[in-house]
Amino acid sequence: MLENKTIGYGFTGSFCTMRESIRAMRELALTGCRIIPVLSYSVSTMDTRFGTAKEFRDEIEEICGAKAITTIPEAEPIGPKKLLDLMIVMPCTGNTLAKLNNGITDTPVLMACKSHLRNSRPLLLAPATNDGLSQSAKNIGGLMSVRNVYFVPFGQDDAENKPTSIIADMTKLVPAAEAALEGKRLQPQLF
């Protein structure tokens, strides 16, 4: 189902989940799709205890065989040129969820999403946020009611120590992407 599809893959600043997201992207690449990486400003510039911006970018570009989109002007043509069949944001931070839900477009990933959605094509979000069951819950709910917006199944990642934190099950990326291309949500949405 994903073979020969062109998929945008946005990375936002949940740095503790970057390695897991890159593993999921490797699995996605094995389906025979073409992946165009899109990096938020944070991902393309910040070095953290989880790795440097250059390390992440080099690995992502090597997997995709494509240069990453890292600016708003580079992301804007995605919609007018109908470049993508599917746009994925994995990990999708609470900040990105809030901005998407409120129509704010101030990063390359957000521009890629907005530009892609203008064509009524699917957007697949994989939340990773410490406030998913508190402040970000309203944004998740808002986005769940938007046409063509889908979610990778998600749930609490550490209910005992971080009771409001959620994370997508990144092992479900491929079936969630296939479902989104069919206009469906992979079920169950919550685990």
ZINOR-V556898 format. One line per field, one symbol per residue. ss: DSSP state (a for helix, b for strand, c for the rest). psi: psi as a letter, one per 30 degrees, with the letter a starting at -180 (. if undefined). A space follows every 50 residues. Layout:
ss=???
psi=???
This chain:
ss=cccccbbbbbbcccaaaaaaaaaaaaaaaccccbbbbbbcaaaaaccbcc bcaaaaaaaaaaaaccccbccaaaaaaaaacccccbbbbbbbcaaaaaaa accccccaaaaaaaaaaccccbbbbbbbbcccccccaaaaaaaaccccbb bccbbbcccccccccbbbcaaaaaaaaaaaaccccccccbc
psi=efkglkkkjkklhiffgeeeeeeeeeeefffglkkjkkkleeeffkklff lleeeeeeeeeeefgkkkkgleeefefeeefhfkekkkjjljleeeeeee fggkigleeeeeeeeeffghlkkkkikjkfgfgcefeeeeeeffgkkgkl kkklakfieefifgklkljffgeeeeeeeefgglkklkek.
